[in-house]
Amino acid sequence: MRSLTKKLVSFVKKEDGPTAVEYAVMLALIVVVCIAAISALGKNANNTFSKVGSAVNQ
């Protein structure tokens, strides 16, 4: 029983779990920002190409 208690205490004291969670949250935020940036750039590029295409057709 004492061995199990020692393992449990050492597991709680370790900081590997919270560190992994922090990295996962940071990665999720980075992915969200990248998707938003790509979406905004795609819309701007589409508008620009549409204007150029309209100008060329005239």
VENVEN-V273413 format. One record per run of one state. SS is the DSSP state (a for helix, b for strand, c for the rest). FROM is the first residue (numbers start at 1). LEN is the number of residues. If there is no record, write none. Layout:
ss->[SS | SS]
from->[FROM | FROM]
len->[LEN | LEN]
This chain:
ss->[c | a | c | a | c]
from->[1 | 2 | 14 | 16 | 58]
len->[1 | 12 | 2 | 42 | 1]
